[in-house]
């Protein structure tokens, strides 16, 4: 369930890609809003001994156990301390449910389909693999995450 303050923005009759804008390591990222089940305030999760840094623990949410996913190491970004703005974005993609830890959830937005451009060739290929493209939103670059590649990356780390 999306926060009521964002729910009014989620409509399917606008052309383009409907996304949830999030912040990771100070950068803007977008995930398809259709994959987001709910956004919750950060809360402590249960650590899993021996788990890789991108899968630091598990969380019980509405009776379901979901892995907590830390995308910053996967994307080659610096990991910073948890602040009050941190959120867990509960997502479902294909057969995978996960709680993605983000620094902040910013907004729901509609990115025009033709505004998503290719990932710049100069970007590190290890990072570029996880991006569908780059778009502009309010004159800021937004990296659109590729959930198929993210799930594949999570599976290869575990």
Wavefront OBJ file of the C-alpha trace (Angstrom):
o trace
v 0.000 0.000 0.000
v 1.437 3.369 -0.953
v 1.275 6.195 1.558
v -1.934 8.172 1.213
v 0.119 11.287 0.516
v 1.328 9.597 -2.709
v -1.752 7.579 -3.664
v -3.470 10.454 -5.493
v -0.624 10.553 -8.014
v -0.915 6.916 -9.069
v -3.062 6.684 -12.170
v -2.789 4.279 -15.045
v -4.358 6.521 -17.661
v -1.289 8.725 -18.104
v 1.079 7.764 -20.910
v 4.554 6.738 -19.904
v 6.265 4.751 -17.243
v 4.726 5.011 -13.757
v 7.545 4.921 -11.210
v 8.353 5.373 -7.562
v 11.285 7.761 -7.149
v 13.792 6.751 -4.475
v 17.154 8.029 -3.271
v 20.244 5.825 -2.904
v 23.618 7.367 -1.971
v 22.237 10.789 -2.857
v 21.266 9.723 -6.398
v 17.759 9.442 -7.854
v 16.473 6.057 -8.966
v 13.115 4.861 -10.252
v 11.342 1.530 -9.844
v 8.111 0.622 -11.632
v 5.282 1.508 -9.269
v 3.368 -1.586 -10.391
v 6.003 -3.704 -8.585
v 5.654 -1.808 -5.286
v 3.334 -3.383 -2.710
v 3.923 -0.859 0.049
v 6.378 1.584 1.579
v 7.090 1.358 5.299
v 9.266 3.269 7.725
v 12.627 1.699 8.358
v 12.636 -0.716 11.252
v 15.208 -3.138 12.560
v 15.352 -6.452 10.771
v 16.750 -9.829 11.792
v 20.344 -10.262 10.674
v 21.278 -13.430 8.837
v 24.763 -14.669 9.803
v 27.006 -15.265 6.804
v 24.664 -13.495 4.377
v 26.237 -11.253 1.719
v 26.123 -7.482 2.339
v 23.362 -7.045 -0.227
v 21.094 -9.421 1.737
v 21.741 -8.362 5.333
v 18.615 -9.801 6.921
v 14.954 -10.715 6.886
v 11.788 -8.948 7.926
v 8.316 -10.176 8.799
v 5.747 -7.999 7.045
v 2.053 -8.854 7.323
v 2.932 -12.430 8.255
v 5.265 -12.934 5.305
v 9.048 -13.266 5.668
v 10.866 -11.122 3.083
v 14.583 -10.612 2.555
v 15.949 -7.128 3.154
v 17.907 -5.982 0.107
v 20.700 -3.408 0.295
v 21.159 -2.209 -3.309
v 24.038 0.198 -2.718
v 26.828 -2.442 -2.679
v 25.306 -4.116 -5.744
v 25.332 -0.770 -7.577
v 28.823 0.137 -6.357
v 27.517 2.984 -4.180
v 28.726 4.029 -0.746
v 26.671 2.726 2.161
v 25.731 5.441 4.645
v 24.081 5.476 8.048
v 20.335 4.995 8.408
v 18.455 8.271 8.898
v 14.856 9.098 9.780
v 14.045 9.378 6.066
v 15.033 5.743 5.383
v 12.279 3.471 4.131
v 11.748 -0.143 3.190
v 10.062 -0.544 -0.191
v 8.240 -3.875 -0.267
v 8.300 -5.071 -3.875
v 7.238 -8.153 -5.801
v 8.898 -9.008 -9.091
v 8.091 -12.293 -10.797
v 8.531 -14.890 -8.046
v 10.601 -12.693 -5.726
v 9.326 -10.608 -2.808
v 11.809 -8.246 -1.164
v 12.109 -5.257 1.157
v 14.511 -2.824 -0.509
v 16.270 -0.447 1.886
v 16.380 3.104 0.493
v 17.567 6.416 1.917
v 14.277 8.086 1.050
v 11.106 7.691 -0.976
v 10.500 10.895 -2.886
v 7.373 10.653 -5.024
v 5.350 8.793 -7.593
v 5.933 10.092 -11.101
v 5.123 9.409 -14.710
v 8.159 9.395 -16.978
v 7.284 9.835 -20.655
v 8.154 6.589 -22.437
v 10.300 8.415 -24.977
v 12.285 10.194 -22.235
v 14.118 7.042 -21.117
v 17.481 7.068 -22.880
v 20.217 4.477 -23.071
v 22.668 4.160 -20.225
v 25.766 6.279 -20.998
v 28.614 4.178 -22.422
v 31.044 5.719 -19.912
v 29.156 4.250 -16.948
v 30.827 1.288 -15.256
v 29.414 -1.842 -16.992
v 29.024 -3.615 -13.629
v 26.645 -0.824 -12.571
v 25.049 -0.193 -15.975
v 23.869 -3.813 -16.050
v 21.235 -2.983 -13.416
v 19.772 0.022 -15.260
v 17.103 0.113 -17.973
v 18.049 3.647 -18.846
v 18.314 7.251 -17.720
v 15.415 9.711 -17.748
v 14.923 13.307 -16.709
v 12.459 14.326 -14.007
v 12.204 17.939 -12.848
v 15.497 18.632 -14.651
v 17.330 15.929 -12.690
v 18.691 12.652 -14.042
v 16.879 9.552 -12.816
v 18.333 6.065 -13.230
v 15.570 3.565 -14.049
v 16.348 0.251 -12.358
v 16.040 -3.017 -14.293
v 14.349 -5.388 -11.840
v 15.068 -8.492 -13.941
v 18.810 -7.769 -13.720
v 18.599 -6.831 -10.035
v 16.952 -10.142 -9.165
v 19.542 -12.001 -11.257
v 22.293 -10.065 -9.466
v 20.830 -10.939 -6.068
v 20.672 -14.601 -6.992
v 24.292 -14.630 -8.186
v 25.506 -13.086 -4.877
v 23.684 -15.582 -2.678
l 1 2 3 4 5 6 7 8 9 10 11 12 13 14 15 16 17 18 19 20 21 22 23 24 25 26 27 28 29 30 31 32 33 34 35 36 37 38 39 40 41 42 43 44 45 46 47 48 49 50 51 52 53 54 55 56 57 58 59 60 61 62 63 64 65 66 67 68 69 70 71 72 73 74 75 76 77 78 79 80 81 82 83 84 85 86 87 88 89 90 91 92 93 94 95 96 97 98 99 100 101 102 103 104 105 106 107 108 109 110 111 112 113 114 115 116 117 118 119 120 121 122 123 124 125 126 127 128 129 130 131 132 133 134 135 136 137 138 139 140 141 142 143 144 145 146 147 148 149 150 151 152 153 154 155 156 157 158
